[in-house]
Amino acid sequence: MWQRLILGLSLLGAFPSPTPAGAEPLAEKYLLEGKLADGEKALQERLQKAPTDDQARFGLGVVQFFRAFERLSGSLYRYGLRLEGGGLVPALFGFGATADPLRQFLPPNPSPETMTYAAWRQVVQAWVDNVNRAEATLGGVKDPQVKLPLHVGRIQVDLFGQGKPHSAAGLLGRFTDAAAREAAEKFVVNFDRGDVCWFRGYCHFLAAWGELLLSVDGQELFNGSAHLFFEKVDSPYTFLQERERREGGQLNDPRSVADLIAFVHQLRLPVKEPHRCQAALAHLEEMVARAKEMWTFILDEKDDDNEWIPNPRQKGVLGVAVTQEMVDTWLATLDEVELVLKGKRLVPFWRGTQADRGVNLRRVFTEPRSFDPILWFQGTAAVPYLEKGELTKLADPGMRERIDKAFGGLNFVGFAFWFN
């Protein structure tokens, strides 16, 4: 979500910069100072004194949302996430041992702790707990007129886990020109009741992925591959960590290539805690429910007040027009996703010639088996979940044509992340 905000802010030079009206929300003080822990405490104290203050509750939920990212980043830095040449992270994201503008914010931890499989699961569990905490707080917001104006470009978050918060405006000032930074500093979003649902939907989405990670037994994968991600790993295969760093990154070392192949080979993960798969399904269903609820509030808005996601009568702060055709098509898409998650519509099977069978995605969550992406790609892993029945309309050429017409082809992916 934060990365998309930065991307949106980078385009602001072409748009006017709105300014908020009224007093600064209590949450903004701490968000702009990068003191999220203090902000969480202050907002909790405020709600103890004024339990009906939904702006404070909304602000607390946003602070907790960003704190979840800070805590995750802090944990990854604590255990020495490998961001130098030779680690899998730089190989995947395209920066190696050579200089890169972003690397000034990503120095390696000089004294990392040893990552164990138990510690890794604790990191993921803490992530799930933190986003669930934010969602629970946001779920308590009831005032349909609640407003939370924030200078989002000046919000400071410690995304690199080193105790040094950065803002989008600050990053833009380093990598672009002064005009972009100035525009970002003035950029204000007046978050409202519909945006409460937006934040809640993302909390459920993120928690679902965490639950899926915790549902499987990844001990063997960790033993053979964790050294690709972390500096010091508790693994029986200590020889995997006995190597000199090479310039040029991961793919220039044949031993690293072998490790990458082994990583893919070991992705056959047995399900150890099946109840977590059902928890992930519940989160995804809640995500869809909050996405639909969001539009009931957005479509009912009569103002045009620095909107994050506008309705067809509003302009929105990003200057991206949202048409009624987009809204109707998106809601129809959500209806189909909901039916798929409920098992009432099937996902088309990608092998064979029988057109009346598909995968019951709900049963994938409620009757989980070992996860093997290669066998899923081949199709054999889907066999236990094949049924005859009505396929989702998302597979219909007419529905795809409708989506392409409303959103402009691949633009649909960007809108989907924005709309949630």
C-alpha positions in Angstrom: 0.0 0.0 0.0 2.8 2.5 0.9 4.6 1.8 -2.3 1.5 2.7 -4.3 1.2 5.9 -2.3 4.7 6.8 -3.2 4.0 6.0 -6.8 0.9 8.2 -6.8 2.7 11.0 -5.1 5.4 10.9 -7.8 2.7 12.0 -10.3 1.5 14.9 -8.3 3.5 17.6 -10.0 0.7 17.8 -12.6 -2.1 18.3 -10.1 -3.0 21.1 -7.7 -2.2 20.4 -4.0 -5.2 20.7 -1.7 -5.0 21.9 1.8 -7.0 20.7 4.7 -9.5 22.7 6.8 -9.9 22.5 10.5 -7.6 21.4 13.3 -4.9 18.9 12.8 -6.1 15.4 13.9 -4.2 14.0 16.9 -3.0 11.1 14.8 -1.3 13.4 12.3 1.1 14.9 14.9 2.6 11.5 15.6 2.5 10.3 12.0 4.4 13.4 10.7 7.0 13.1 13.5 7.5 9.3 12.8 6.7 8.6 16.5 4.1 5.8 15.9 4.6 4.1 19.3 3.9 7.4 21.1 1.0 8.1 18.8 -0.6 4.7 19.6 -0.3 5.3 23.3 -1.7 8.9 23.1 -4.7 7.9 20.9 -5.5 5.0 23.2 -5.5 7.4 26.2 -7.7 9.8 24.2 -10.2 7.0 23.5 -10.3 6.1 27.2 -11.4 9.7 27.9 -13.6 10.1 24.9 -14.8 6.6 23.7 -17.1 8.2 21.1 -14.3 10.0 19.3 -14.3 8.1 16.0 -11.7 10.4 14.4 -9.2 9.3 17.2 -10.3 5.7 16.7 -9.7 6.0 12.9 -6.4 7.7 13.6 -5.4 4.9 16.0 -6.2 2.3 13.4 -4.1 4.0 10.8 -1.2 4.4 13.2 -1.4 0.7 14.1 -1.5 -0.2 10.4 1.7 1.6 9.7 3.3 0.2 12.9 2.7 -3.3 11.6 5.0 -2.5 8.7 7.5 -0.9 11.0 7.6 -3.9 13.3 8.0 -6.3 10.4 10.8 -4.2 9.0 12.5 -4.1 12.4 12.3 -7.8 12.7 13.8 -8.4 9.3 16.7 -6.0 10.0 17.2 -7.6 13.4 17.8 -11.0 11.8 19.9 -9.6 9.0 17.7 -9.7 5.9 20.3 -10.0 3.0 20.3 -7.0 0.8 23.8 -7.3 -0.4 24.9 -9.2 -3.6 24.5 -12.9 -3.0 21.1 -12.7 -1.3 17.9 -13.7 -3.0 16.1 -10.4 -2.3 18.4 -8.3 -4.5 18.3 -10.9 -7.2 14.6 -10.9 -7.2 14.2 -7.1 -7.2 17.0 -6.3 -9.6 19.7 -4.7 -7.5 22.9 -6.4 -6.6 26.2 -5.4 -5.0 26.6 -2.4 -7.3 25.6 1.1 -6.1 21.9 1.9 -6.3 20.2 5.1 -5.1 17.9 3.1 -2.8 20.8 1.2 -1.2 21.8 4.2 1.0 18.6 3.3 3.0 19.3 -0.4 3.1 22.7 -1.0 4.8 23.2 -4.5 6.2 22.9 -5.2 9.9 26.5 -5.4 11.2 25.4 -7.6 14.1 22.4 -9.7 13.1 20.8 -12.3 15.3 20.6 -15.9 14.1 17.3 -16.7 12.4 15.7 -19.9 13.4 12.6 -21.5 11.9 10.8 -20.8 15.2 11.9 -17.2 15.1 10.7 -16.9 11.5 7.2 -18.2 12.5 7.2 -15.7 15.3 7.9 -12.9 12.9 5.0 -13.9 10.7 2.7 -14.4 13.6 3.5 -11.0 15.0 2.7 -9.5 11.6 -0.7 -11.2 11.6 -1.4 -10.1 15.1 -0.4 -6.5 14.3 -2.6 -6.1 11.2 -5.5 -7.8 13.0 -5.1 -5.3 15.8 -5.3 -2.4 13.4 -8.4 -4.0 11.7 -10.1 -4.5 15.0 -9.6 -0.8 15.9 -10.9 0.3 12.5 -13.9 -2.0 12.9 -15.0 0.1 15.9 -15.4 3.3 13.7 -19.2 3.8 13.3 -19.6 7.5 12.6 -20.7 7.8 8.9 -19.4 11.4 8.8 -15.9 10.6 10.3 -13.0 12.5 8.6 -9.3 12.1 9.0 -7.3 14.6 6.9 -3.7 13.6 6.6 -0.6 15.0 4.8 0.2 11.6 3.5 3.4 12.7 1.7 4.9 13.8 5.1 3.9 10.7 7.1 7.2 9.2 8.4 7.5 5.4 8.7 10.5 3.3 9.4 10.2 1.0 6.5 13.9 -0.2 6.7 13.9 -1.3 10.3 16.8 0.9 11.4 14.9 3.3 13.7 15.1 6.1 11.0 11.6 7.0 9.6 11.3 8.4 6.1 8.5 10.1 4.3 7.4 9.9 0.7 8.2 13.6 0.3 11.7 13.0 1.6 12.3 10.1 -0.7 11.0 12.0 -3.7 13.3 14.9 -2.8 16.3 12.6 -3.0 15.3 10.8 -6.2 13.4 13.4 -8.2 13.3 17.2 -8.3 12.3 19.8 -5.7 8.9 20.4 -7.3 7.9 16.8 -6.7 8.9 17.0 -3.1 7.1 20.3 -2.5 3.9 18.9 -4.1 4.2 15.8 -1.9 4.6 17.8 1.2 1.4 19.7 0.4 -0.6 16.7 -0.6 -3.6 16.0 1.6 -6.1 13.1 1.6 -9.2 13.6 3.6 -9.9 10.0 4.6 -13.5 9.3 5.4 -15.9 6.5 6.3 -15.4 4.6 3.0 -11.7 4.7 3.5 -12.1 3.0 6.9 -13.4 0.0 4.9 -10.4 0.4 2.5 -7.9 0.0 5.3 -9.8 -2.9 6.9 -9.9 -4.7 3.5 -6.1 -4.4 3.2 -5.7 -5.7 6.8 -7.7 -8.8 6.0 -5.7 -9.3 2.7 -2.4 -9.1 4.5 -3.5 -11.3 7.4 -4.7 -13.9 5.0 -1.2 -14.3 3.5 0.3 -14.5 6.9 -2.1 -17.3 7.9 -1.3 -19.2 4.8 2.5 -19.0 5.5 1.9 -20.3 9.0 -0.4 -23.1 7.9 2.4 -25.1 6.2 5.4 -26.9 7.6 8.3 -25.1 6.0 11.1 -26.5 8.2 12.9 -28.3 5.3 12.5 -25.3 3.0 13.9 -23.1 5.7 16.9 -25.5 6.4 17.9 -25.5 2.7 17.0 -22.0 1.7 16.9 -19.5 4.5 20.5 -18.6 4.0 19.4 -17.0 0.7 17.4 -14.4 2.7 19.2 -14.0 6.1 22.8 -13.5 7.1 22.9 -16.0 10.0 20.7 -19.1 9.9 20.3 -22.0 12.3 20.4 -24.9 9.8 21.9 -28.4 9.8 23.4 -27.5 6.4 26.0 -25.1 7.7 28.2 -25.6 4.5 25.6 -23.6 2.6 26.7 -20.5 4.5 30.4 -21.2 4.1 31.2 -19.1 1.1 32.8 -15.8 0.0 30.6 -13.1 -1.3 30.9 -12.5 -5.1 30.5 -9.3 -6.9 27.6 -9.2 -9.4 24.9 -10.8 -7.4 23.1 -14.1 -7.0 22.9 -15.4 -10.6 26.7 -15.1 -11.2 27.5 -17.8 -8.7 26.7 -21.4 -9.9 26.3 -22.5 -6.2 23.7 -19.8 -5.8 21.9 -21.0 -8.9 21.8 -24.5 -7.4 20.4 -23.0 -4.2 17.6 -21.2 -6.2 16.7 -24.5 -8.0 16.6 -26.3 -4.6 14.4 -23.5 -3.3 11.8 -24.2 -6.0 12.2 -27.9 -5.6 11.5 -27.7 -1.8 8.3 -25.7 -2.3 6.3 -28.8 -1.8 5.0 -27.9 1.7 2.8 -30.1 3.8 -0.1 -28.4 5.6 0.6 -28.6 9.4 -2.1 -26.3 10.7 -5.2 -26.6 8.5 -7.3 -24.3 10.6 -5.1 -21.5 9.4 -6.2 -22.1 5.9 -9.8 -21.6 7.0 -8.7 -18.5 8.8 -7.2 -17.2 5.6 -10.4 -17.9 3.7 -12.4 -16.0 6.4 -10.0 -13.0 5.9 -10.5 -13.1 2.1 -14.2 -13.2 2.5 -14.1 -10.2 4.9 -11.8 -8.4 2.4 -14.5 -8.7 -0.3 -17.3 -7.7 2.2 -15.4 -4.6 3.2 -14.6 -3.7 -0.5 -18.3 -3.8 -1.2 -19.2 -1.9 1.9 -16.7 0.7 1.0 -18.6 1.6 -2.2 -21.9 2.0 -0.3 -20.3 4.9 1.6 -18.3 6.3 -1.4 -21.3 6.4 -3.7 -23.4 8.1 -1.1 -21.0 11.0 -0.7 -22.2 14.5 -1.8 -19.0 16.4 -1.1 -15.7 16.5 -3.0 -13.2 16.9 -0.2 -9.7 15.6 -1.1 -11.0 12.1 -1.8 -8.6 9.1 -1.8 -11.1 7.1 -4.0 -13.7 9.3 -5.6 -17.1 8.4 -6.8 -18.1 9.3 -10.4 -19.3 12.8 -9.2 -15.9 13.6 -7.5 -12.5 14.4 -8.8 -10.2 12.8 -6.2 -6.7 13.8 -5.1 -4.9 11.7 -7.7 -6.8 13.2 -10.6 -7.8 9.8 -11.9 -11.4 9.8 -13.0 -13.7 7.0 -11.7 -16.7 6.4 -13.9 -20.0 4.7 -13.0 -19.1 2.0 -15.6 -15.9 1.3 -13.6 -17.8 1.1 -10.3 -20.5 -1.2 -11.7 -18.0 -3.5 -13.3 -15.9 -3.6 -10.2 -18.9 -4.5 -8.0 -19.8 -7.2 -10.5 -16.3 -8.6 -10.2 -16.5 -8.6 -6.4 -19.8 -10.5 -6.6 -18.1 -13.2 -8.7 -15.1 -13.4 -6.3 -17.5 -13.7 -3.4 -19.3 -16.6 -5.2 -16.0 -18.3 -5.9 -14.9 -18.0 -2.3 -18.2 -19.5 -1.2 -17.8 -22.4 -3.5 -20.9 -21.5 -5.5 -18.9 -20.8 -8.7 -16.0 -22.8 -10.0 -12.6 -21.7 -11.3 -12.1 -23.0 -14.9 -9.7 -26.0 -15.0 -6.8 -25.3 -17.3 -6.2 -28.9 -18.5 -8.2 -31.2 -20.7 -11.2 -30.5 -22.9 -14.2 -30.8 -20.5 -15.7 -27.4 -20.4 -18.2 -28.1 -17.5 -15.7 -28.8 -14.8 -13.7 -26.5 -12.6 -11.9 -26.1 -9.3 -13.9 -25.5 -6.1 -11.6 -22.9 -4.6 -13.3 -23.0 -1.2 -12.4 -26.6 -0.7 -8.8 -25.8 -1.4 -9.0 -23.8 1.9 -11.3 -26.1 3.8 -9.7 -29.4 2.7 -6.1 -28.4 2.3 -3.4 -30.7 1.1 0.3 -30.3 0.5 1.1 -27.1 -1.4 3.1 -27.8 -4.6 3.1 -24.9 -7.1 4.6 -27.0 -9.9 1.9 -29.7 -9.6 -0.8 -27.0 -9.5 0.7 -25.5 -12.6 0.6 -28.9 -14.2 -2.9 -29.5 -13.0 -2.6 -32.8 -11.0 -2.7 -31.0 -7.6 -6.2 -29.6 -8.6 -7.7 -33.0 -9.1 -9.1 -33.5 -5.6 -11.0 -30.2 -6.0 -12.5 -30.7 -9.5 -16.3 -30.6 -9.7 -18.9 -30.2 -12.4 -20.9 -27.0 -12.0 -21.3 -23.4 -13.0 -18.0 -21.6 -13.8 -17.3 -18.1 -12.6 -18.4 -15.4 -15.1 -15.0 -13.9 -14.7 -13.9 -16.5 -17.3 -16.6 -15.5 -19.8 -15.3 -13.5 -22.8 -18.1 -11.1 -22.4 -17.0 -10.3 -18.8 -13.4 -9.9 -19.8 -14.5 -7.6 -22.6 -16.6 -5.6 -20.1 -13.6 -5.2 -17.8 -11.3 -4.2 -20.6 -13.8 -1.6 -21.8 -14.3 -0.1 -18.3 -10.7 -0.1 -17.2 -8.6 -0.1 -20.3 -7.1 -3.6 -20.4 -4.2 -4.2 -18.1 -5.0 -1.0 -16.2 -7.5 -3.2 -14.4 -4.7 -4.6 -12.3 -3.7 -1.1 -11.0 -7.3 -0.2 -10.3 -7.9 -3.4 -8.5 -5.0 -2.6 -6.1 -6.3 0.9 -5.7 -9.9 0.0 -5.1 -9.0 -3.1 -3.0 
